[in-house]
Amino acid sequence: MTLTLRLLGPLRLERDGESVDLPPSKKTRALLGYLATTGRDHRRQQLSELLWDVADDPRGGLRWCLSRLRALLDEEGHTRIVANRETVRLDLSEVEVDLHRARAAKPGLQTLDTTTLIELAELFHDGDLLEGLELPDFDDFRSWLTAARGDCRKLRSAVLREATARLHDCL
């Protein structure tokens, strides 16, 4: 079974090429996007502060969102939401992630064939990182997203610069 997570443009999840409905909760989708983009362990406390007001029972909100993501991502024999009492991370091994593919290719852009460069450029076609997942009332999340989008724009520029140079040389 192939699982694909698209972070560039609107957040999308596909299982074997078929679109999977994401939870309607914007915070749950933002949590998924954040965990997938960062690709590392996060303290529960930090995640709670990032996406919830103190008055909203942040720990309960985080638990609720994680339960929705487990139902969506975990499969028999493969736990993708890895959490303990202190930390949470998303195990993306065996998941195709567009952003991670582009990041991994960046150091060797000059060595890639033109077809692969064009494929990488097309990854950025649908818009900014996590398009539509702005949470204006949460300053820390908004700041993180702004910085992460800036990094993605630099990555997109590097890919497009190399693809353009390559295509220009072909003329």
N, C-alpha and C positions, 0 to 999 in steps of 0.2 A: 504494500500500500504506500503510495507516494503522498506526502503532505507538503504543501507549498504555502509559504507565508509571504505575502506581498506587503512591504512596508512603505515602498515608494509610491506615492499617490494615496488614494483611500486604502485603509487597512482591509486586506482580503485574505481569506483562507480557502484553500482548495484541497480536496482529498481526491486523488486519482483524476485530476483535471476538472472535477465538478466543484462548483462554488458551495461553500458551507456557510450557512447563516450564522452570523456573529450575534452575540447577545445584544439586546437593544440598549443596555446600559452603557453610556458613554464612558463612565469611569472604568468599567470592566474592559472595554476596548482600549482605553488609554493605558491601563495596567498591562495588558497584553503587548501593546506597542512598545511601551517603555522597557519591559523585561526583554523583549525580542531585540530591540535596538541596542541596548546596553550589553546584553549577553553575559551577565555576571551575577554573582550573589548580591542580594540587597538585604539589609536589616529590615525586619517587619516594621519597626518603629519609623524608619526613614520612609518606607512606602506609605504608611498610614499618614504621615505628615505631608507627603507629597500630594495626596489625592483626596484627603478628607479634612473637614473642619473638626475641631475638638468636640464640638457639640453633637456631631453626627455618629458617635461611637466608631471611631476610625478602625479599631481592631476588628470589630464585628463586620464593618463594611469590607475590609480586606479579606476576611474569611469568606464572606458571601461571594465576592468576586472570584476568589481562588477556586471555590467550589464550582462556579460556572465555567471557568477555564479548564478545570480538570475534566469535566464532562465533555468538553469540546475537543481537548487535545490528547488526553491520556488514552492509551490503547492497551489492550491485553498484552502484558509482557513489556510495556514501555511506558514508564511514568515520565511525563514531560514537565509537569509542575512539581518541582522538587522543593519541599518545604520542611522545615523543622520549627522548633519553638522560637528560634531567633532569626532565621534567614529564609529567603525565597529566591529561587532562580528558575529559569526556563531552560530545559534541556533541548537544544535544537539540533542535536546529532540526528541524522537521518531526516532532517527537514530542510527543504530547499528554501532559502531566504534571499530575496533579490538584493537587498542591501548588503548582506554578508558576501554574496558573490562579487558584487562590484568592489567592495572593500578589499577582498582578497586579491583581486586582479590588479589593483592600483600600482603596486610596486613593479609589476612587469608589463605595463601597458605597451611599451615599445616593442616587446617581443611577441605580442599576440598577433594572430592573423587578422586580416581586415574584417572577415565575417564575424569573428568573435567580438571585435571592437564595436561593430554595428549592433550586435545583440546586446552588449553592455549599454550602449547609448539608448537603446529602446527601453531599457529598464526604467529610465527616468522620464519616459513619455507621459505618464499619467499625473504628474504633479509633484508637489513637495512631499517630504517625509510625513507620513501619517496625516495626510490631507483631511481636513474636516474634524480632527480630534482636538481642537483647541478647547481648553478649559479656562476661560478668562478669569474665573474667581480664584484660581490656584496659582499664585505667583511663581512658586518654585517649579511647578510643572511647566508653566508657560516659559520661564527662563530656560529650562532644560531643552524644551522643544525648539525654541528659537535658536539656541546654540547648535543643537543636533541638525537642524535644517541648514544652518550655515555650513556645517561640515559636509553635508550631502551636496550642497550647491558647489562647493570646491571640488568634490569628487566628480560630480557631473561635468564640470568645466574641464577637468583633466581628461576625462574620457572623450568628451567632444573635441577638445583640442587635438588629441592624438588621432581620432578618427578623421577629422577634417584634414589634418596634415597628410595622413595616409591617402585619403581620397584625392587630395590635390596632387600628390605625386603620381597618381594613376592617370591623370589627365594629360 
